[in-house]
Amino acid sequence: MYVSGVTLAYIALNICLILPTLLHHRVISRVWNLIRPILTRIEAEFDKNPLESPEERDAGERELYEPIVAAANAANSSVFPDGFLTDIPTKVESSQLDSEELDNSEAVFIKQFGR
């Protein structure tokens, strides 16, 4: 889909011209104050009758993402370490670079352009 630069400039100009008027007349806050009770009622209704428990949601997410992580882990084990989906912190592998090593390598890289 192609959008010309003139169209984008026209949209940006209209936003710049209309936004101060909306802020001055407090249209945005009035609309928010109108919508907020409706959203609060909807949220209260969902809290009253949850579709699933947090445990069911976690199990569903694990069922969805574990095959993806396992496939990526099989392809490149350094991307997703073992226990990626668990809440238990994993040890940093010794093959990973230290932050100081990264800073030094970045400094060396930048110094190459200064020559």
TIMAR-86237 format. One record per atom (N, C-alpha, C): residue number from 1; residue in three letters; atom name; x, y, z. Coordinates in pm, whole numbers, always signed. Atoms other than C-alpha are relative to their C-alpha. Layout:
BEGIN
NUM	ALA	CA	X	Y	Z
...
This chain:
BEGIN
1	MET	N	+84	-117	+0
1	MET	CA	+0	+0	+0
1	MET	C	+89	+123	+0
2	TYR	N	-81	-121	+14
2	TYR	CA	+147	+332	-109
2	TYR	C	-78	+120	+49
3	VAL	N	+59	-125	-48
3	VAL	CA	+72	+656	+74
3	VAL	C	+96	+110	-38
4	SER	N	-88	-106	+48
4	SER	CA	+206	+970	-85
4	SER	C	+43	+91	+115
5	GLY	N	-51	-93	-101
5	GLY	CA	+410	+1222	+110
5	GLY	C	-94	+116	+23
6	VAL	N	+95	-111	-13
6	VAL	CA	+149	+1490	+41
6	VAL	C	-113	-40	+95
7	THR	N	+107	+48	-88
7	THR	CA	-116	+1278	+213
7	THR	C	+48	-3	+145
8	LEU	N	-54	+3	-136
8	LEU	CA	+107	+1222	+516
8	LEU	C	+17	+141	+56
9	ALA	N	-17	-138	-45
9	ALA	CA	+189	+1594	+534
9	ALA	C	-135	+62	+33
10	TYR	N	+135	-52	-24
10	TYR	CA	-183	+1679	+511
10	TYR	C	-56	-53	+132
11	ILE	N	+46	+60	-126
11	ILE	CA	-265	+1437	+795
11	ILE	C	+73	+62	+118
12	ALA	N	-79	-59	-109
12	ALA	CA	+18	+1574	+1011
12	ALA	C	-43	+144	+25
13	LEU	N	+44	-139	-15
13	LEU	CA	-93	+1933	+945
13	LEU	C	-135	+7	+69
14	ASN	N	+132	+0	-64
14	ASN	CA	-452	+1854	+1039
14	ASN	C	+10	-36	+148
15	ILE	N	-18	+36	-142
15	ILE	CA	-339	+1686	+1362
15	ILE	C	+56	+119	+77
16	CYS	N	-61	-116	-68
16	CYS	CA	-123	+1988	+1448
16	CYS	C	-98	+115	+16
17	LEU	N	+98	-109	-10
17	LEU	CA	-412	+2227	+1382
17	LEU	C	-117	-34	+91
18	ILE	N	+119	+39	-76
18	ILE	CA	-689	+2028	+1550
18	ILE	C	+32	-33	+145
19	LEU	N	-34	+44	-136
19	LEU	CA	-508	+1892	+1858
19	LEU	C	-4	+112	+103
20	PRO	N	+10	-107	-101
20	PRO	CA	-465	+2230	+2036
20	PRO	C	-144	+40	+32
21	THR	N	+141	-32	-24
21	THR	CA	-836	+2300	+1991
21	THR	C	-66	-105	+87
22	LEU	N	+56	+108	-81
22	LEU	CA	-928	+1960	+2131
22	LEU	C	+49	+10	+145
23	LEU	N	-54	-15	-136
23	LEU	CA	-698	+2019	+2429
23	LEU	C	-61	+121	+70
24	HIS	N	+54	-121	-60
24	HIS	CA	-830	+2372	+2486
24	HIS	C	-143	-21	+49
25	HIS	N	+140	+23	-37
25	HIS	CA	-1193	+2262	+2493
25	HIS	C	-18	-127	+83
26	ARG	N	-1	+120	-85
26	ARG	CA	-1099	+1953	+2697
26	ARG	C	-88	-113	-57
27	VAL	N	+80	+103	+66
27	VAL	CA	-1263	+1723	+2444
27	VAL	C	+52	-139	+37
28	ILE	N	-59	+132	-28
28	ILE	CA	-1020	+1438	+2510
28	ILE	C	-34	-44	+141
29	SER	N	+32	+39	-138
29	SER	CA	-1075	+1446	+2887
29	SER	C	-149	-25	+18
30	ARG	N	+145	+24	-9
30	ARG	CA	-1452	+1470	+2841
30	ARG	C	-36	-137	-57
31	VAL	N	+26	+132	+59
31	VAL	CA	-1453	+1167	+2613
31	VAL	C	+51	-110	+93
32	TRP	N	-55	+99	-94
32	TRP	CA	-1229	+979	+2860
32	TRP	C	-92	-15	+120
33	ASN	N	+91	+7	-114
33	ASN	CA	-1462	+1068	+3149
33	ASN	C	-132	-67	-37
34	LEU	N	+121	+68	+47
34	LEU	CA	-1753	+940	+2940
34	LEU	C	+24	-150	-15
35	ILE	N	-30	+141	+28
35	ILE	CA	-1582	+612	+2848
35	ILE	C	+46	-75	+125
36	ARG	N	-58	+67	-116
36	ARG	CA	-1413	+539	+3183
36	ARG	C	-102	-82	+81
37	PRO	N	+95	+86	-76
37	PRO	CA	-1730	+422	+3372
37	PRO	C	-40	-126	-77
38	ILE	N	+36	+117	+80
38	ILE	CA	-1816	+191	+3084
38	ILE	C	+111	-104	+7
39	LEU	N	-113	+92	-9
39	LEU	CA	-1468	+40	+3087
39	LEU	C	+12	-61	+140
40	THR	N	-4	+50	-138
40	THR	CA	-1482	+8	+3467
40	THR	C	-104	-110	+20
41	ARG	N	+104	+103	-12
41	ARG	CA	-1810	-184	+3443
41	ARG	C	+39	-127	-74
42	ILE	N	-43	+117	+77
42	ILE	CA	-1671	-413	+3175
42	ILE	C	+109	-75	+76
43	GLU	N	-108	+63	-77
43	GLU	CA	-1358	-476	+3384
43	GLU	C	-55	-71	+124
44	ALA	N	+60	+63	-118
44	ALA	CA	-1569	-547	+3694
44	ALA	C	-73	-128	-38
45	GLU	N	+72	+118	+45
45	GLU	CA	-1779	-793	+3495
45	GLU	C	+97	-115	-30
46	PHE	N	-100	+104	+26
46	PHE	CA	-1469	-980	+3378
46	PHE	C	+63	-50	+129
47	ASP	N	-57	+42	-128
47	ASP	CA	-1330	-982	+3732
47	ASP	C	-98	-89	+77
48	LYS	N	+101	+78	-70
48	LYS	CA	-1658	-1125	+3861
48	LYS	C	-7	-143	-54
49	ASN	N	+11	+131	+64
49	ASN	CA	-1672	-1412	+3613
49	ASN	C	+121	-23	-91
50	PRO	N	-118	+19	+85
50	PRO	CA	-1319	-1491	+3494
50	PRO	C	-19	-120	-94
51	LEU	N	+12	+107	+99
51	LEU	CA	-1296	-1704	+3183
51	LEU	C	+87	-119	+36
52	GLU	N	-90	+107	-40
52	GLU	CA	-1003	-1902	+3319
52	GLU	C	+82	+46	+119
53	SER	N	-81	-33	-117
53	SER	CA	-793	-1920	+3630
53	SER	C	+142	+35	-46
54	PRO	N	-139	-30	+38
54	PRO	CA	-435	-1789	+3631
54	PRO	C	+82	-126	-29
55	GLU	N	-72	+125	+24
55	GLU	CA	-309	-2148	+3651
55	GLU	C	-32	-56	-139
56	GLU	N	+39	+47	+132
56	GLU	CA	-509	-2245	+3342
56	GLU	C	+64	+85	-109
57	ARG	N	-60	-90	+97
57	ARG	CA	-379	-1939	+3159
57	ARG	C	+149	-31	-17
58	ASP	N	-143	+34	+7
58	ASP	CA	-17	-2025	+3248
58	ASP	C	+22	-132	-73
59	ALA	N	-13	+129	+67
59	ALA	CA	-69	-2385	+3137
59	ALA	C	-24	+14	-150
60	GLY	N	+28	-22	+142
60	GLY	CA	-219	-2268	+2807
60	GLY	C	+114	+71	-70
61	GLU	N	-114	-70	+58
61	GLU	CA	+67	-2026	+2745
61	GLU	C	+120	-94	-14
62	ARG	N	-111	+94	+5
62	ARG	CA	+320	-2297	+2827
62	ARG	C	-21	-99	-115
63	GLU	N	+31	+94	+107
63	GLU	CA	+144	-2538	+2591
63	GLU	C	+21	+64	-138
64	LEU	N	-15	-70	+127
64	LEU	CA	+152	-2275	+2316
64	LEU	C	+146	+29	-32
65	TYR	N	-135	-49	+28
65	TYR	CA	+508	-2148	+2354
65	TYR	C	+111	-104	+15
66	GLU	N	-107	+98	-19
66	GLU	CA	+705	-2456	+2463
66	GLU	C	+46	-65	-131
67	PRO	N	-50	+57	+126
67	PRO	CA	+712	-2616	+2113
67	PRO	C	+82	+101	-81
68	ILE	N	-74	-103	+74
68	ILE	CA	+829	-2285	+1964
68	ILE	C	+140	+15	+59
69	VAL	N	-129	-15	-67
69	VAL	CA	+1104	-2249	+2222
69	VAL	C	+85	-125	-21
70	ALA	N	-75	+124	+20
70	ALA	CA	+1201	-2615	+2185
70	ALA	C	+59	-6	-141
71	ALA	N	-51	+1	+137
71	ALA	CA	+1233	-2579	+1807
71	ALA	C	+114	+99	-16
72	ALA	N	-107	-100	+8
72	ALA	CA	+1439	-2262	+1841
72	ALA	C	+122	-47	+77
73	ASN	N	-110	+50	-82
73	ASN	CA	+1647	-2425	+2112
73	ASN	C	+76	-110	-73
74	ALA	N	-67	+105	+76
74	ALA	CA	+1718	-2722	+1889
74	ALA	C	+86	+60	-111
75	ALA	N	-76	-64	+107
75	ALA	CA	+1832	-2487	+1613
75	ALA	C	+120	+76	+54
76	ASN	N	-109	-81	-57
76	ASN	CA	+2042	-2261	+1836
76	ASN	C	-21	+5	+150
77	SER	N	+22	+11	-144
77	SER	CA	+2074	-2345	+2203
77	SER	C	+40	+125	+76
78	SER	N	-41	-120	-73
78	SER	CA	+2231	-2010	+2292
78	SER	C	-109	+107	-1
79	VAL	N	+106	-99	+5
79	VAL	CA	+1916	-1816	+2197
79	VAL	C	-97	-17	+116
80	PHE	N	+92	+29	-108
80	PHE	CA	+1677	-1983	+2440
80	PHE	C	+64	-104	+91
81	PRO	N	-63	+97	-89
81	PRO	CA	+1859	-2144	+2733
81	PRO	C	-104	-91	+64
82	ASP	N	+90	+93	-69
82	ASP	CA	+1713	-2438	+2924
82	ASP	C	-72	+73	+112
83	GLY	N	+78	-64	-105
83	GLY	CA	+1436	-2331	+3158
83	GLY	C	-41	+142	-35
84	PHE	N	+34	-135	+44
84	PHE	CA	+1350	-2023	+2950
84	PHE	C	-138	+42	+48
85	LEU	N	+137	-34	-38
85	LEU	CA	+980	-2041	+3036
85	LEU	C	-25	-9	+150
86	THR	N	+21	+12	-143
86	THR	CA	+1030	-2107	+3406
86	THR	C	+34	+131	+68
87	ASP	N	-28	-120	-78
87	ASP	CA	+1045	-1840	+3674
87	ASP	C	+131	-10	+76
88	ILE	N	-125	+20	-72
88	ILE	CA	+1368	-1985	+3813
88	ILE	C	+113	+65	-80
89	PRO	N	-110	-63	+75
89	PRO	CA	+1668	-1770	+3720
89	PRO	C	+105	-102	-39
90	THR	N	-102	+93	+48
90	THR	CA	+1927	-1950	+3513
90	THR	C	+137	+64	+12
91	LYS	N	-137	-50	-8
91	LYS	CA	+2304	-1921	+3540
91	LYS	C	+43	+53	-137
92	VAL	N	-54	-54	+124
92	VAL	CA	+2480	-1711	+3281
92	VAL	C	+111	-93	-46
93	GLU	N	-102	+90	+52
93	GLU	CA	+2688	-1934	+3058
93	GLU	C	+132	+75	-11
94	SER	N	-132	-63	+6
94	SER	CA	+3060	-1869	+3062
94	SER	C	+37	+41	-141
95	SER	N	-33	-35	+138
95	SER	CA	+3065	-1851	+2682
95	SER	C	-59	+134	-41
96	GLN	N	+58	-130	+32
96	GLN	CA	+2854	-1536	+2689
96	GLN	C	+97	+110	+39
97	LEU	N	-91	-110	-25
97	LEU	CA	+3038	-1207	+2677
97	LEU	C	-42	+79	+123
98	ASP	N	+20	-86	-114
98	ASP	CA	+3075	-992	+2983
98	ASP	C	-41	+138	-50
99	SER	N	+36	-135	+44
99	SER	CA	+2930	-641	+2972
99	SER	C	+124	+85	-20
100	GLU	N	-125	-74	+18
100	GLU	CA	+3283	-504	+3015
100	GLU	C	+67	-38	-132
101	GLU	N	-57	+42	+127
101	GLU	CA	+3400	-712	+2721
101	GLU	C	-75	+64	-116
102	LEU	N	+78	-65	+104
102	LEU	CA	+3114	-573	+2515
102	LEU	C	+36	+147	-13
103	ASP	N	-38	-140	+3
103	ASP	CA	+3206	-217	+2613
103	ASP	C	+135	+18	-68
104	ASN	N	-133	-10	+60
104	ASN	CA	+3569	-277	+2519
104	ASN	C	-4	-26	-150
105	SER	N	+6	+31	+142
105	SER	CA	+3482	-435	+2185
105	SER	C	-68	+114	-76
106	GLU	N	+66	-114	+65
106	GLU	CA	+3251	-144	+2107
106	GLU	C	+97	+117	-12
107	ALA	N	-98	-109	+5
107	ALA	CA	+3526	+104	+2194
107	ALA	C	+104	-26	-108
108	VAL	N	-97	+34	+105
108	VAL	CA	+3771	-81	+1968
108	VAL	C	-62	+22	-137
109	PHE	N	+70	-17	+127
109	PHE	CA	+3513	-79	+1689
109	PHE	C	-9	+148	-37
110	ILE	N	+13	-143	+26
110	ILE	CA	+3459	+296	+1723
110	ILE	C	+136	+62	-30
111	LYS	N	-134	-54	+23
111	LYS	CA	+3834	+366	+1738
111	LYS	C	+50	-30	-141
112	GLN	N	-42	+33	+136
112	GLN	CA	+3875	+196	+1399
112	GLN	C	-36	+111	-98
113	PHE	N	+43	-105	+91
113	PHE	CA	+3687	+482	+1236
113	PHE	C	+75	+131	+25
114	GLY	N	-72	-122	-34
114	GLY	CA	+3901	+746	+1409
114	GLY	C	+136	+9	-67
115	ARG	N	-134	+1	+61
115	ARG	CA	+4216	+647	+1222
115	ARG	C	+4	+77	-129
